[in-house]
Every structure is written in C-alpha cells, then in structure tokens.
C-alpha cells in the first residue's frame, strides 16, 4: 500500500474556494479503482491549512489517479496554483 500525506496552506481569502476544490477531489477520487481511502481535513486553529490523507493500492494506482481529468483540473490547474505552501510525503506501508 502507498500512502500520501499532503498539507496545503492557502491565503485566507482563498481557503473556502480551496475547500470546494478539495471536497470535489475527495469525492471523485474515492470512485477510482485502486484508491483505498481519500480524506481531507481543515484546521480549526488555522482555517487556511488543509491536510490530505490518501491511500492507494500501489504506485500504478497513484499514477492512474494523477492522470485523471479531475486531478488535472482540481489540483494541477486549481489548488496547486492557489497554494502558498505544499508539503507532501509519499510512503509505503511497512509490512
């Protein structure tokens, strides 16, 4: 299993728009084959900070996810442009 943990920080005025993009991304991603789970959280103390927790069956599943129309539209042409900061880690489950 492959896990991605991503934190995004947005300008306060962009945070609600970013939440809309991330909600849609979550909903569409959960429909994909190979996606085990896909969750999005928003900080209560810093409402312009979001965390994503994504679990994929394998690297091919992640690659397939990145190639989807919704990823390209919502992430590449959406949240990544708006984000002030992005921190991501990709790890493999230790068995």
C-alpha positions in Angstrom: 0.0 0.0 0.0 1.2 3.5 -0.8 0.2 6.5 1.4 0.4 10.2 0.6 0.2 12.8 3.3 -0.1 16.4 2.0 -0.5 19.7 3.7 -1.6 22.8 1.8 -1.6 26.3 3.1 -3.7 29.0 1.2 -4.1 32.7 1.6 -7.1 33.2 3.9 -9.2 34.7 1.1 -8.7 31.5 -1.0 -9.4 29.0 1.7 -13.1 28.5 1.1 -12.6 28.1 -2.6 -9.8 25.6 -2.0 -12.1 23.6 0.3 -14.6 23.3 -2.5 -11.9 22.0 -4.9 -10.6 19.6 -2.3 -14.1 18.3 -1.4 -14.8 17.6 -5.1 -11.3 16.0 -5.5 -12.1 13.7 -2.5 -15.5 12.7 -3.8 -14.2 11.9 -7.3 -11.0 10.2 -6.1 -13.0 7.8 -3.9 -14.7 6.4 -7.0 -11.4 5.4 -8.6 -10.1 1.8 -8.7 -7.0 1.5 -6.7 -7.9 4.2 -4.2 -8.3 2.6 -0.8 -9.2 5.8 1.0 -9.0 9.6 0.4 -9.7 12.1 3.2 -9.4 15.8 3.6 -9.2 17.8 6.8 -9.2 21.5 7.6 -7.5 23.0 10.6 -9.8 24.7 13.2 -7.0 26.9 14.5 -5.7 27.8 11.0 -8.6 27.5 8.6 -6.4 28.2 5.6 -4.5 24.9 6.3 -5.7 21.6 4.9 -4.4 18.0 5.2 -5.0 15.2 2.7 -4.5 11.5 3.6 -4.6 9.3 0.6 -4.1 5.5 0.4 -3.5 3.7 -2.9 -3.2 0.0 -3.6 0.1 0.6 -5.4 2.2 3.1 -7.4 0.2 2.3 -10.6 -3.0 3.3 -8.8 -1.4 6.7 -7.8 -0.2 7.2 -11.4 -3.7 6.5 -12.7 -5.1 9.0 -10.1 -2.7 11.7 -11.3 -3.7 11.1 -14.9 -7.5 11.7 -14.2 -9.3 14.7 -15.6 -10.5 15.7 -12.1 -6.9 15.6 -10.7 -5.6 17.8 -13.6 -8.5 20.2 -13.2 -8.8 20.5 -9.5 -5.1 20.0 -8.4 -2.8 21.0 -11.2 -4.9 23.9 -12.5 -6.6 24.6 -9.1 -5.2 24.1 -5.7 -1.5 24.0 -6.6 -1.8 27.4 -8.3 -3.6 28.9 -5.3 -1.5 27.2 -2.6 1.1 29.3 -0.8 2.7 26.2 0.6 2.6 22.5 -0.1 4.3 19.8 1.9 3.9 16.2 0.7 5.3 12.8 1.7 4.8 9.5 -0.1 5.4 6.4 2.0 4.9 2.7 1.6 3.2 0.7 4.4 5.7 -1.4 6.4 4.6 -5.0 6.5 
